[in-house]
Amino acid sequence: MDVRQHHHPETKVTTLIAYLSGGMENAQNEGADWRTDMTVWLKENLNHDTIDPVLESEKMVIAHDAEDYRDWKTTDPEKFKEFIRLLINQDLRAVIGKVDYLIVLWDESVLYGGGTHGEVTMAYWVDRPVFLVNRLSKEKLSAWISSCSTQTFYSFDALKETLLKEYKK
């Protein structure tokens, strides 16, 4: 068996990347659990990569020696704002310039934050598909967010069915 890799310039393989948007600040475990599950499912079923803002934020916390940044909200508000702006910039740059689509969990935890709203809006603005999993009642789903979304689902299973149809080769 020939194990050498052959370079074929006419064959460009691109791996799609999903951004996993949803509540963090007010979510249980910063919303890490559903993101981990979705990352594994996307890799195993579609060979798609993800950008998980929970993991990206952890990297930023370590890089900036900011393990206690939440305390800064009250002890050093300017330092807190400066650090949060780094996270905002990192997330929006990913949404605008690095990903092919967004998967968004819209639940109670997003209502008291702002990041998910901004990510969905920016994705809509730059024509990235937004696949929204809504856990609120239809009446409570924001018209703005709903209208920025490409498709709305009421379960991850329904989302996965659509992703398989859309992206499975």
C-alpha positions as CSV (number, residue, x, y, z in Angstrom):
1,M,0.0,0.0,0.0
2,D,1.3,3.4,-1.0
3,V,1.1,5.7,2.1
4,R,2.5,8.7,0.4
5,Q,0.2,11.7,0.0
6,H,-0.2,13.1,-3.5
7,H,-0.8,16.7,-4.0
8,H,-3.6,17.5,-6.5
9,P,-4.0,21.3,-6.8
10,E,-7.3,20.9,-8.6
11,T,-8.7,19.0,-5.7
12,K,-9.3,21.4,-2.9
13,V,-10.8,19.9,0.2
14,T,-12.5,22.3,2.5
15,T,-13.8,21.5,5.9
16,L,-16.8,23.5,6.8
17,I,-16.8,25.3,10.2
18,A,-19.8,25.9,12.5
19,Y,-19.8,28.5,15.2
20,L,-21.7,27.3,18.3
21,S,-23.6,30.3,19.6
22,G,-25.7,30.5,22.8
23,G,-25.8,31.6,26.3
24,M,-22.6,31.4,28.4
25,E,-22.6,34.1,31.1
26,N,-26.0,33.0,32.5
27,A,-26.0,29.4,31.3
28,Q,-25.3,26.2,33.3
29,N,-21.7,25.3,32.9
30,E,-21.4,28.2,30.5
31,G,-23.3,26.2,27.9
32,A,-20.4,23.9,27.4
33,D,-22.3,20.6,27.5
34,W,-24.5,21.0,24.4
35,R,-21.5,22.5,22.5
36,T,-19.3,19.5,23.3
37,D,-22.1,17.1,22.1
38,M,-22.6,19.1,18.9
39,T,-18.9,19.3,18.2
40,V,-18.6,15.5,18.4
41,W,-21.7,14.9,16.3
42,L,-20.6,17.4,13.6
43,K,-17.2,15.8,13.3
44,E,-18.5,12.2,13.3
45,N,-21.4,12.8,10.9
46,L,-20.3,15.6,8.6
47,N,-16.6,16.0,9.2
48,H,-17.3,19.6,10.1
49,D,-15.1,21.6,12.5
50,T,-16.5,24.0,15.1
51,I,-15.5,27.1,16.9
52,D,-16.7,26.8,20.5
53,P,-16.7,30.2,22.2
54,V,-16.5,28.4,25.6
55,L,-13.2,26.9,24.7
56,E,-12.0,30.0,22.9
57,S,-12.8,32.1,26.0
58,E,-10.9,29.7,28.2
59,K,-7.8,30.1,26.0
60,M,-8.1,33.9,26.2
61,V,-8.5,33.7,30.0
62,I,-5.2,31.7,30.3
63,A,-3.4,33.9,27.8
64,H,-4.3,37.1,29.7
65,D,-3.9,35.7,33.2
66,A,-7.6,36.5,33.8
67,E,-8.8,33.5,35.8
68,D,-10.6,35.9,38.2
69,Y,-12.0,38.2,35.5
70,R,-15.6,37.8,36.7
71,D,-14.6,39.5,40.0
72,W,-13.3,42.5,38.0
73,K,-17.0,43.3,37.1
74,T,-17.2,44.9,40.6
75,T,-13.6,45.3,41.7
76,D,-12.2,46.8,38.5
77,P,-15.0,47.6,36.0
78,E,-12.6,49.2,33.4
79,K,-10.3,46.2,33.4
80,F,-13.4,43.9,33.2
81,K,-14.8,45.8,30.2
82,E,-11.4,45.8,28.5
83,F,-11.1,42.0,28.8
84,I,-14.7,41.4,27.8
85,R,-14.1,43.5,24.7
86,L,-11.2,41.1,23.8
87,L,-13.7,38.2,24.0
88,I,-16.3,40.1,21.9
89,N,-13.8,40.9,19.2
90,Q,-12.6,37.3,19.1
91,D,-16.2,36.0,18.8
92,L,-17.3,38.5,16.2
93,R,-14.2,38.0,14.1
94,A,-14.9,34.3,14.0
95,V,-18.6,34.8,13.0
96,I,-17.7,37.3,10.3
97,G,-14.5,35.8,8.9
98,K,-13.9,32.2,9.9
99,V,-17.1,30.2,9.9
100,D,-19.5,28.8,7.3
101,Y,-22.6,28.7,9.4
102,L,-23.9,29.2,13.0
103,I,-25.8,26.8,15.2
104,V,-27.6,28.7,17.9
105,L,-29.2,27.5,21.1
106,W,-31.9,30.1,22.0
107,D,-33.1,29.5,25.6
108,E,-33.7,31.5,28.8
109,S,-29.9,32.0,29.3
110,V,-29.6,34.2,26.3
111,L,-32.2,36.7,27.5
112,Y,-29.9,38.2,30.2
113,G,-26.8,38.5,28.0
114,G,-26.0,40.1,24.7
115,G,-23.4,38.0,22.9
116,T,-25.8,35.6,21.2
117,H,-27.9,38.4,20.0
118,G,-24.9,40.1,18.4
119,E,-23.5,36.9,16.9
120,V,-26.9,36.1,15.3
121,T,-27.2,39.6,13.9
122,M,-23.7,39.8,12.6
123,A,-24.1,36.3,10.9
124,Y,-27.3,37.5,9.2
125,W,-25.5,40.7,8.1
126,V,-22.7,38.8,6.4
127,D,-24.9,36.1,4.9
128,R,-24.0,33.1,7.1
129,P,-26.7,30.6,7.6
130,V,-28.1,30.6,11.1
131,F,-29.7,27.4,12.4
132,L,-31.6,28.3,15.5
133,V,-32.7,25.7,18.1
134,N,-35.4,27.5,20.0
135,R,-36.3,26.4,23.5
136,L,-38.6,29.3,24.3
137,S,-42.3,29.4,23.4
138,K,-43.0,30.7,19.9
139,E,-44.6,33.8,21.5
140,K,-41.4,34.6,23.4
141,L,-39.0,34.1,20.5
142,S,-37.7,37.6,19.4
143,A,-39.0,38.6,16.0
144,W,-35.5,40.1,15.3
145,I,-33.7,36.8,16.1
146,S,-36.3,34.7,14.3
147,S,-35.9,36.9,11.2
148,C,-32.1,36.7,11.3
149,S,-32.3,32.9,11.4
150,T,-32.2,30.8,8.3
151,Q,-34.2,28.0,9.9
152,T,-35.7,27.5,13.4
153,F,-35.9,24.1,15.1
154,Y,-37.4,23.0,18.3
155,S,-35.0,20.2,19.0
156,F,-31.4,19.3,18.2
157,D,-32.6,16.1,16.5
158,A,-34.6,18.1,14.0
159,L,-31.6,20.3,13.4
160,K,-29.4,17.3,12.9
161,E,-31.8,15.8,10.3
162,T,-31.6,19.1,8.3
163,L,-27.8,19.3,8.6
164,L,-27.5,15.8,7.3
165,K,-29.7,16.6,4.3
166,E,-27.9,19.9,3.7
167,Y,-24.3,18.9,4.1
168,K,-23.9,15.1,3.9
169,K,-22.0,14.2,0.7
